[in-house]
Amino acid sequence: MSTKTLRTLVVEDEPVSRQVLLEDLAEMDDISVVGEAENGQQGLRQIETLRPDLVLLDIQMPLMDGFQMLRQLRGPLPSIIFVTAYSEYALNAFEVGAVDYLLKPFSPDRLQTAVERAQASLGNRQEAVERVAQTLGAATAGKKRGMVKIVARKGADYYLLDPDEVFAFQAEREIVWIRTGDKSYMATQTLQAIDERFSGTQFQRVHRSVLVNLDKVRRISPLSSQRWLLTLTNGLEYTVSKRQTPVLRDMLR
């Protein structure tokens, strides 16, 4: 069975290591190297311009490391193979066992295995993106909870969103919509799972089908003695259920 040719970008700050990667990739079937970058800033621009299927991403780079680069990425997330020279750092970051990584120095055979795993992940992009999000979470352990990324889907593409980008989560039957300032994405988790994940944060259940980012509330208007209308800064409006009204009142005190 034929496999898709992976349009591949290499982001590596060390010239020698980058050249070795490029040479090894050139020997592989089903790989087409479309670009290279020597730092995270260049990598971001290349991803936005080239839309690669696969990125081999060095973790330790000056100015912006690999994790920082992914957190700033606003476009669709490609498949990621992380590259690092520090085994302890790698093992801590990848303790979730979620994504593949290459520990320098690595052999062409090990690189081939990683690429084959990337090929296999094309059949389940959601799982692959969830794993990258888990890895970022593991890499930022001990930092504020808001650093955790939210996996979102739009068409066939997957995105990693910051919680601060999200205005509300809104359930419509089996689908949970993620509402941002001007876009809508599909969530990969149930509303209940999202509510539990962000318990104690700025996200508040205002209705059985709606979870609102309280930092995005512009106006609270009474509809009746037990009903309130929330207007968010992007114009979205949600009615607070009778059950959640006391919670909202406590918030206003």
MOJO-V38750 format. One line per field, one symbol per residue. psi: psi as a letter, one per 30 degrees, with the letter a starting at -180 (. if undefined). burial: # if it has 24 or more other C-alpha atoms within 12 Angstrom, else .. A space follows every 10 residues. Layout:
psi=???
burial=???
This chain:
psi=kklkjjjkkk jkfjeeeeee eeeeeffklg kjjfllkfle eeeeeeeeef hlekkjjkej llejleeeee ffkfakklkk jkklfjeeee eeegffhell lkjkklleee eeeeeeeeee fffieeeeee eeeeeeeefg kflkfffklk klkjbflklj kkeffkelkj kjbfkkkjka eglklklgll eeeeeeegkg afkkjflfgk kkjffgkekj kkeafgklkk klfgfkkkkk leefeeeeee ef.
burial=.....##### ####..##.. ##.##..... ########## #######..# ########## #..####### ###.###### ####.....# #.##...### ####...... ##.######. ##..###### #########. .....##### ###...#### ########## #....##### ...####### ##.##..#.. .######.## ####.##..# .......### ###..##### #..##..#.. ...
